[in-house]
């Protein structure tokens, strides 16, 4: 399900938010109230709470996303 999209930062109350892509939410069967974990530095990673990550999985995902962006390898 690799994809690239553009989202706008919007004001929600006293905060700012970005809507998550509906295709991603459907693919992971996420619903309102589900808990997500957010990891961030210069890049933001959002995953369902309890989903296990491995180095190999992350490398494959980053390679796919890099191809969408224009081509570097992790």
MILODREN-743764 format. One record per residue (C-alpha): x, y, z; residue in one letter; residue number from 1. Coordinates in Angstrom, 3 decimals. Example, Ala and Ser with C-alpha at 12.3 -4.5 7.8 and 13.67 -1.06 7.14 Angstrom:
2
((12.300 -4.500 7.800) 'A' 1),
((13.670 -1.060 7.140) 'S' 2),
//
This chain:
74
((0.000 0.000 0.000) 'X' 1),
((2.817 2.495 -0.639) 'X' 2),
((1.479 5.942 -1.399) 'X' 3),
((2.396 9.584 -1.280) 'X' 4),
((-0.090 12.324 -0.485) 'X' 5),
((-0.138 15.955 0.560) 'X' 6),
((-1.952 17.079 3.693) 'X' 7),
((-2.576 20.505 5.164) 'X' 8),
((-1.901 21.350 8.797) 'X' 9),
((-5.196 22.495 10.331) 'X' 10),
((-6.180 24.078 13.614) 'X' 11),
((-8.087 21.827 16.022) 'X' 12),
((-8.983 23.715 19.173) 'X' 13),
((-5.715 25.068 20.577) 'X' 14),
((-3.636 22.523 18.649) 'X' 15),
((-2.738 21.687 15.075) 'X' 16),
((-3.458 18.384 13.312) 'X' 17),
((-3.021 16.469 10.080) 'X' 18),
((-5.743 14.061 8.917) 'X' 19),
((-4.513 10.511 8.331) 'X' 20),
((-5.132 9.016 4.875) 'X' 21),
((-8.397 6.995 4.743) 'X' 22),
((-6.715 4.172 2.759) 'X' 23),
((-4.133 3.729 5.531) 'X' 24),
((-6.818 3.738 8.230) 'X' 25),
((-8.852 1.125 6.337) 'X' 26),
((-5.831 -1.089 5.621) 'X' 27),
((-4.932 -1.210 9.315) 'X' 28),
((-8.609 -1.403 10.387) 'X' 29),
((-8.244 1.665 12.615) 'X' 30),
((-11.303 3.274 14.182) 'X' 31),
((-12.006 6.358 16.288) 'X' 32),
((-10.640 5.806 19.777) 'X' 33),
((-7.859 3.405 18.714) 'X' 34),
((-4.506 4.256 20.291) 'X' 35),
((-1.559 5.110 18.029) 'X' 36),
((2.085 5.517 18.958) 'X' 37),
((3.994 8.466 17.482) 'X' 38),
((7.785 8.442 17.134) 'X' 39),
((9.462 11.595 15.876) 'X' 40),
((12.696 13.384 15.178) 'X' 41),
((13.000 14.956 11.731) 'X' 42),
((10.551 12.303 10.436) 'X' 43),
((7.291 11.217 12.089) 'X' 44),
((6.366 7.526 12.355) 'X' 45),
((2.819 6.629 13.401) 'X' 46),
((1.865 3.036 14.177) 'X' 47),
((-0.985 1.249 15.928) 'X' 48),
((-0.163 0.573 19.584) 'X' 49),
((1.029 -3.007 19.927) 'X' 50),
((2.264 -3.335 16.337) 'X' 51),
((5.800 -4.731 16.494) 'X' 52),
((8.553 -3.101 14.445) 'X' 53),
((11.794 -4.718 13.354) 'X' 54),
((14.881 -3.193 11.772) 'X' 55),
((14.340 -5.194 8.576) 'X' 56),
((10.684 -4.121 8.334) 'X' 57),
((11.631 -0.463 8.807) 'X' 58),
((14.414 -0.676 6.207) 'X' 59),
((12.004 -2.163 3.632) 'X' 60),
((9.380 0.480 4.392) 'X' 61),
((11.912 3.329 4.163) 'X' 62),
((13.208 2.012 0.831) 'X' 63),
((9.655 1.947 -0.562) 'X' 64),
((8.925 5.469 0.710) 'X' 65),
((12.254 6.761 -0.623) 'X' 66),
((11.338 5.489 -4.078) 'X' 67),
((8.095 7.465 -3.887) 'X' 68),
((10.060 10.552 -2.842) 'X' 69),
((12.581 10.299 -5.615) 'X' 70),
((15.078 7.651 -4.913) 'X' 71),
((17.545 7.190 -2.067) 'X' 72),
((18.172 3.854 -0.355) 'X' 73),
((18.126 3.385 3.433) 'X' 74),
//
